[in-house]
Amino acid sequence: MYIKRILLGIALVGLIGGGIFAYIVFGTFFTPNTNFNNDEAIVFIPSNASVSDLEERLAPLLEDFSSFKSAAERKGYISNIKPGRYRIAKGMNNNEIVNSLRSGNLPVKVSFNNQESINDLAGRIASQIEADSVALVAAFDDKEFLKANGFDDDNKISLYIPNSYEFFWNTSAEGFRGRMLKEYNRFWTDTRKEKASALGLKPDEVIALASIVHKETAKVDERPTVAGVYLNRLRKGMLLQADPTVIYAIKKETGNYDTIIKRVLYRDLEMDSPYNTYKYAGLPPGPIAMPDITAIDAVLNPKKHNYYYFVANVEKFGYHMFAENLTQHNRNKEQYIRWINAQKINR
C-alpha cells in the first residue's frame, strides 16, 4: 500500500511537471508574439548577422524577444541565421516567425535608369540591396571581369540594361553584376543582333549611339527619327556633331557629372576629347549615359528618311525640326538661336 502511494505521488508529480513543461513549450512556440499595429512588418537581416544584430531588428517588433530566442535556439535557427528580407504577420507566434525567417526570403524590385556614370549606378543600386556602393563600384570596374566578357572601361556601363528586376535584398555586388550579365545576354536576342549587324554596328556601338539619341530627345516617338539622322551621317561619313557628346566630354574632363549645361558654346566644340563628335569622326568610345530600352530599340528600328540635320523646335517644345540639307537647317537654326538669345541662356 505504501509503495502504491509513492508510485501514485511520483505519477502525479510527473503529470504536473509534464503539464508545466507542455505549458512552457506551448507558450514559447505557439503564443502570439508580435508588437505592432500594422498587418505586417518587414525586417531586413544582414549577412553574417549575430544574435545582437537579430535582437536589434526584431526586439521592437516582438512582445518578448527572449521567448523568441528560446524558440529559435530549439529550432536551430540561432546557429544558422539567414540574411534577407522577411515578412512577419501580425499575431504570428515564435514558431511561425522562425519558419518565416528561415525560408521566407522575399525578393525586392530593383529599378535603375538614366544613370550617367558607374558611380551613379552603384549609388542607385546600393539604395535598394544590401551591397554598398563601394563594393558595387569595385565589381563594376573589375578589369578581369570586363575583359573576359568583352567590355572595357569606356563601355562598361553598356552591360546594365535599364529596367526593373527582382533580386534578393542580400545579393552581393558580384551577384548583382553576374545577374546583369545574364540579363544583357538575354536582351541581345538573335533578332536584335541581326538588326545591329544590318546597320554595321556591334551591340556596344548600338548602345553608344542610343545614349546620344536618348540625350537628344525625351520624346519616345521622336527617337527613331533622331536615330535615323545619325545613322544617315554615319553612312555618309559625316561627323555626328552631337551636342550631348560635347557636354559629356566637359563633365568627364571636370569629373563633375552633376554640372548643368544648357547651351554648348563654340569654344566647347574645340575640346580635345574622343567624346567630342564635332572633332572626332564616328561614334564615341562608349555611351555618354545609360540609354533606356526605347532609345536602344529606336537605333535598331530607325525611321528611314533623308534628314541629316535637326534643331530644337521652339514652337513645339521637346521636339525638333528636321532638314535634308544645310540651307534648310540654317533657316531652322536661326529661329532657335533667336529664341535662346531671348531667354538669355549663356551656359
C-alpha positions in Angstrom: 0.0 0.0 0.0 2.8 2.3 0.9 4.6 1.6 -2.4 1.4 2.3 -4.3 1.1 5.7 -2.7 4.7 6.6 -3.6 4.2 5.5 -7.2 1.0 7.5 -7.4 2.8 10.5 -5.9 5.5 10.2 -8.5 3.0 9.9 -11.2 1.2 13.0 -10.0 4.4 14.9 -9.9 5.2 13.7 -13.4 1.9 14.8 -14.6 2.2 18.2 -13.0 5.8 18.6 -14.3 4.7 17.4 -17.8 1.9 19.9 -17.7 4.1 22.7 -16.7 6.6 21.7 -19.4 3.9 21.5 -22.0 2.6 24.9 -20.9 6.1 26.4 -21.2 6.7 24.8 -24.6 3.2 25.9 -25.8 3.9 29.5 -24.6 7.3 29.5 -26.1 6.3 28.3 -29.5 2.6 28.9 -30.0 1.6 32.1 -28.2 1.3 35.2 -30.5 4.4 37.3 -30.0 4.1 40.4 -32.2 4.1 44.0 -31.1 3.0 46.2 -34.0 -0.4 47.5 -35.2 0.0 47.1 -39.0 -1.0 43.9 -40.7 2.7 43.0 -41.3 6.2 44.2 -40.7 9.2 43.8 -43.0 12.6 43.0 -41.4 16.0 43.1 -43.1 18.6 40.6 -41.7 22.1 41.5 -42.8 24.7 38.9 -44.0 26.7 37.4 -41.2 24.3 38.7 -38.6 24.9 38.0 -34.9 22.3 37.4 -32.2 22.8 41.0 -31.3 22.0 42.1 -34.8 18.9 39.9 -34.8 17.8 41.4 -31.5 18.3 44.9 -32.7 16.0 44.3 -35.7 13.4 42.0 -34.1 13.0 43.3 -30.5 11.0 46.4 -31.5 8.5 44.1 -33.4 8.1 41.4 -30.7 6.3 41.3 -27.3 9.1 39.1 -25.9 12.4 38.7 -27.7 13.6 36.2 -25.0 10.9 33.7 -25.8 11.6 34.1 -29.5 15.3 33.5 -28.9 14.5 30.4 -26.9 12.3 29.0 -29.7 14.9 29.9 -32.3 17.6 28.1 -30.3 15.5 25.0 -30.0 14.8 25.0 -33.8 18.4 25.5 -34.6 17.9 28.9 -36.2 20.3 30.9 -33.9 23.2 28.9 -35.2 22.2 29.4 -38.8 20.8 32.9 -39.2 19.7 33.6 -42.7 20.2 37.0 -44.3 17.5 38.6 -46.4 14.2 40.5 -46.3 11.4 38.8 -44.4 7.7 39.3 -43.6 6.3 39.0 -40.1 2.5 39.0 -40.0 0.6 40.5 -37.0 -0.3 37.8 -34.5 2.4 35.3 -35.5 3.8 33.0 -32.9 7.5 32.3 -32.4 7.3 29.0 -34.3 5.8 30.9 -37.3 8.3 33.7 -37.0 11.3 31.4 -37.0 9.8 29.5 -40.0 9.4 32.8 -41.9 12.9 33.9 -41.1 14.3 30.5 -42.1 12.7 30.1 -45.5 10.6 33.2 -46.4 13.3 35.4 -48.0 11.3 37.9 -50.1 12.7 39.5 -53.3 12.9 43.2 -53.8 12.2 45.1 -57.1 15.4 46.8 -58.2 15.0 49.6 -60.8 17.5 51.8 -62.5 17.5 54.1 -65.5 19.4 57.1 -67.0 22.5 56.9 -64.7 25.4 58.8 -66.4 28.2 57.0 -64.7 29.2 53.8 -62.9 29.3 55.7 -59.6 25.7 56.9 -60.1 24.6 53.4 -60.9 26.3 52.0 -57.8 24.7 54.6 -55.6 21.3 53.8 -57.1 21.6 50.1 -56.6 23.1 50.4 -53.1 19.9 52.2 -52.1 17.9 49.0 -53.0 20.0 46.0 -52.0 22.4 45.2 -49.2 25.7 45.6 -51.2 27.2 49.1 -50.6 28.3 51.4 -53.4 32.0 50.9 -52.7 31.7 47.1 -53.3 29.5 47.7 -56.3 31.9 50.1 -58.0 34.7 47.6 -57.4 32.7 44.9 -59.0 31.7 47.1 -62.0 35.3 48.2 -62.5 36.8 44.7 -62.2 39.1 44.7 -65.3 39.4 40.9 -65.4 35.6 40.5 -65.5 35.3 43.3 -68.1 37.9 41.8 -70.4 36.5 38.2 -70.1 33.1 39.5 -71.2 34.1 41.8 -74.0 33.8 45.1 -72.2 36.3 47.9 -71.3 36.5 51.0 -69.1 34.7 53.1 -71.7 31.7 50.9 -72.5 31.3 49.0 -69.2 28.0 50.8 -68.4 26.6 49.2 -71.6 26.3 45.9 -69.6 23.5 47.3 -67.5 20.2 47.3 -69.4 17.8 49.7 -67.5 14.7 48.0 -66.3 13.1 46.6 -63.1 14.4 43.3 -61.9 13.7 41.0 -58.9 16.6 40.4 -56.5 17.0 39.1 -53.1 17.9 42.0 -50.8 21.1 40.3 -49.6 22.5 39.9 -53.1 26.3 40.7 -53.2 27.9 43.1 -55.6 29.3 40.3 -57.6 26.0 38.6 -57.6 24.3 41.7 -58.9 26.9 42.0 -61.7 26.6 38.4 -62.7 22.8 38.7 -62.9 23.1 41.8 -65.1 25.4 39.9 -67.5 22.8 37.3 -67.9 20.1 40.0 -68.5 22.4 41.7 -71.0 22.8 38.4 -73.0 19.1 37.7 -72.7 18.3 41.2 -74.0 20.5 40.8 -77.1 18.4 38.3 -78.8 19.3 37.0 -82.3 16.7 39.4 -83.7 18.4 42.4 -82.1 21.8 41.2 -83.1 20.7 40.8 -86.7 19.3 44.3 -86.8 22.5 45.7 -85.3 24.6 43.8 -87.9 22.4 45.1 -90.7 23.3 48.7 -89.5 27.0 47.8 -89.4 27.1 48.1 -85.7 28.0 45.9 -82.7 25.7 45.8 -79.6 28.0 48.1 -77.6 28.1 50.6 -80.6 24.3 50.5 -80.7 24.1 51.4 -77.0 26.7 54.2 -77.6 24.5 55.7 -80.3 21.4 55.1 -78.3 22.8 57.1 -75.4 23.2 60.1 -77.8 19.6 59.6 -79.1 18.4 59.4 -75.5 20.1 62.6 -74.6 18.9 64.4 -77.7 15.2 63.9 -77.2 13.0 62.7 -74.3 10.2 62.1 -76.8 10.0 58.4 -77.3 8.0 58.8 -80.6 10.7 61.1 -82.0 13.7 58.8 -81.2 13.5 56.7 -84.3 13.7 59.9 -86.4 16.7 61.2 -84.5 18.4 57.8 -84.7 17.8 57.9 -88.5 19.6 61.2 -88.7 22.8 59.9 -87.0 22.8 56.7 -89.0 22.5 58.8 -92.2 25.5 60.8 -91.1 27.5 57.7 -90.3 26.7 56.1 -93.7 27.8 59.3 -95.4 31.0 59.6 -93.4 29.9 62.9 -91.8 30.8 63.9 -88.2 28.0 63.2 -85.8 28.3 66.7 -84.3 26.1 65.7 -81.3 26.0 68.4 -78.6 25.3 65.8 -75.8 28.7 64.3 -76.5 30.4 67.6 -76.0 28.5 68.1 -72.7 29.6 64.7 -71.6 33.2 65.4 -72.6 33.1 68.5 -70.4 31.7 66.5 -67.5 34.2 63.7 -67.9 37.1 66.2 -68.0 36.0 68.0 -64.9 34.8 64.9 -63.1 31.6 66.7 -62.2 28.7 64.8 -63.7 26.1 67.0 -61.9 27.1 70.0 -64.0 24.1 71.5 -65.8 24.9 72.8 -69.3 22.0 74.2 -71.2 24.0 75.7 -74.1 27.1 74.4 -75.9 29.4 77.3 -76.9 31.6 77.4 -80.0 34.7 77.2 -77.8 33.4 73.9 -76.4 33.5 72.4 -79.9 37.2 72.6 -79.9 37.7 70.5 -76.8 40.1 67.7 -77.5 38.3 64.6 -76.3 37.4 61.4 -78.1 33.9 62.0 -77.0 33.7 65.3 -78.9 31.9 64.2 -82.1 32.5 67.7 -83.6 36.2 66.9 -83.6 36.4 63.1 -84.0 34.6 61.0 -86.6 32.4 58.0 -85.8 30.9 57.0 -82.5 32.4 58.0 -79.2 34.4 55.3 -77.3 31.4 54.4 -75.2 27.9 55.5 -74.0 27.6 59.1 -72.7 24.8 57.9 -70.4 22.7 54.9 -69.8 20.1 54.8 -72.6 16.7 53.3 -71.9 15.3 50.4 -73.9 13.2 52.7 -76.1 16.4 54.6 -77.3 18.2 51.3 -78.0 15.3 50.0 -80.0 15.0 53.3 -81.8 18.5 52.8 -83.1 17.7 49.2 -84.1 14.5 50.3 -85.7 15.3 53.7 -87.1 12.9 55.8 -89.3 14.0 55.8 -92.9 14.3 59.4 -94.2 16.7 61.8 -95.9 17.3 64.1 -92.9 20.8 65.0 -91.9 20.2 67.9 -89.6 17.9 68.8 -86.8 17.4 71.6 -84.2 15.1 72.2 -81.3 11.6 73.3 -82.3 10.8 76.4 -80.3 7.1 76.2 -81.2 6.7 72.6 -80.1 9.0 72.2 -77.1 10.6 68.9 -76.6 10.5 68.1 -80.3 12.8 69.1 -83.2 12.7 70.5 -86.7 14.5 68.3 -89.3 16.2 69.2 -92.5 17.6 67.4 -95.5 20.2 70.0 -96.4 22.3 72.7 -94.7 20.2 75.6 -96.2 17.0 74.3 -94.6 18.8 73.6 -91.4 20.3 77.1 -91.2 16.8 78.6 -91.5 15.5 76.4 -88.7 18.6 77.1 -86.6 18.1 80.9 -86.9 14.7 80.5 -85.1 16.3 78.5 -82.3 19.2 81.0 -81.9 16.8 84.0 -81.7 14.8 82.1 -79.1 17.7 81.0 -76.9 19.2 84.5 -77.0 15.9 86.0 -75.9 16.0 83.6 -73.0 19.4 84.9 -72.1 20.8 81.3 -71.7 24.6 81.8 -71.8 25.6 78.3 -70.5 
